[in-house]
Every structure is written in C-alpha cells, then in structure tokens.
C-alpha cells in the first residue's frame, strides 16, 4: 500500500508470478511460475501445457505487460517450445 501505483504497462516484480503468458493472437502459452534474477537479467519461469521453460524478461520477447489483466503478451524465440 506504500508503493506508488505503476503505469498500465509497468509491473512490480513481486506481481509477475501467476501472470498469464500468451501470444499476440491471444493463444495461451502458460503461467509465470517463478522469477530468477540472473547475471543476464530477469528471467521468467513459465509453466506451459507440456513443460516449464525459461523466458528472458526483455522487450524483444515480452511485447506487452497488461497489468489489469495480469497477463504478458510475448513473442517467443523460434524453437523455444519445440521438444
């Protein structure tokens, strides 16, 4: 309650866990299940329908933060979800 409210396209890190992860077309990819502050930057652990995967929290991958919807719109690197 003491933190200032972030803008619509901003989010506090502690809020990211549980955010839905989806593509720009609305297709669901998974849910943020964890966060890691790695030397390369913040990385999201996403629980997908088949497995967990790591996604860097960078503008080239996370295209939009929809705080009011508790969702992230992402563009995944080619082959990330391939087994």
C-alpha positions in Angstrom: 0.0 0.0 0.0 3.0 2.3 0.4 4.4 1.7 -3.1 3.2 4.1 -5.9 0.9 2.5 -8.4 2.8 1.6 -11.6 1.6 2.7 -15.0 -0.6 0.3 -17.0 2.4 -1.1 -18.9 4.6 -1.5 -15.8 4.5 -4.0 -13.0 6.3 -4.7 -9.7 8.4 -7.9 -9.9 6.6 -9.5 -7.0 3.3 -9.2 -9.0 4.6 -11.2 -12.0 4.1 -14.7 -10.5 0.8 -16.0 -11.7 0.5 -13.8 -14.8 -0.9 -15.5 -17.8 1.6 -15.7 -20.8 0.1 -15.5 -24.2 0.9 -14.7 -27.9 -0.3 -11.5 -29.6 -3.2 -13.6 -31.2 -4.4 -14.5 -27.7 -3.2 -18.1 -27.7 -2.3 -19.2 -24.2 1.3 -20.3 -23.6 1.3 -20.7 -19.8 1.6 -19.1 -16.4 4.6 -17.3 -14.8 5.6 -19.8 -12.0 8.8 -18.2 -10.9 11.4 -15.4 -11.3 15.1 -15.6 -11.4 17.4 -12.6 -11.2 20.3 -13.9 -13.3 23.5 -12.2 -14.4 22.0 -11.8 -17.9 18.9 -10.2 -16.4 15.5 -11.1 -15.1 14.2 -14.4 -16.4 10.7 -15.8 -16.1 9.9 -19.4 -15.4 6.8 -20.3 -17.4 4.7 -23.4 -16.8 3.4 -24.3 -20.2 0.9 -27.0 -21.1 3.7 -29.6 -21.8 6.7 -28.4 -19.7 8.3 -25.5 -18.0 10.6 -23.1 -19.8 12.7 -20.0 -19.1 12.0 -16.7 -20.9 14.1 -13.6 -20.6 12.1 -10.6 -19.4 13.3 -8.4 -22.3 11.4 -6.2 -24.7 12.2 -8.4 -27.7 10.3 -11.3 -26.0 7.8 -9.6 -23.7 6.0 -7.2 -26.0 3.3 -6.0 -23.6 2.5 -6.0 -19.9 -1.2 -6.0 -19.3 -1.3 -5.4 -15.6 -5.0 -5.0 -15.2 -5.5 -8.4 -17.0 -2.5 -10.0 -15.1 -1.1 -11.0 -18.5 2.1 -10.8 -20.6 1.9 -10.7 -24.4 5.1 -12.4 -25.7 6.9 -13.3 -28.9 8.9 -16.4 -28.3 12.2 -17.2 -29.9 12.0 -19.8 -32.8 12.0 -23.3 -31.5 11.7 -22.5 -27.7 8.6 -24.7 -27.3 9.9 -27.5 -29.6 10.9 -30.7 -27.9 
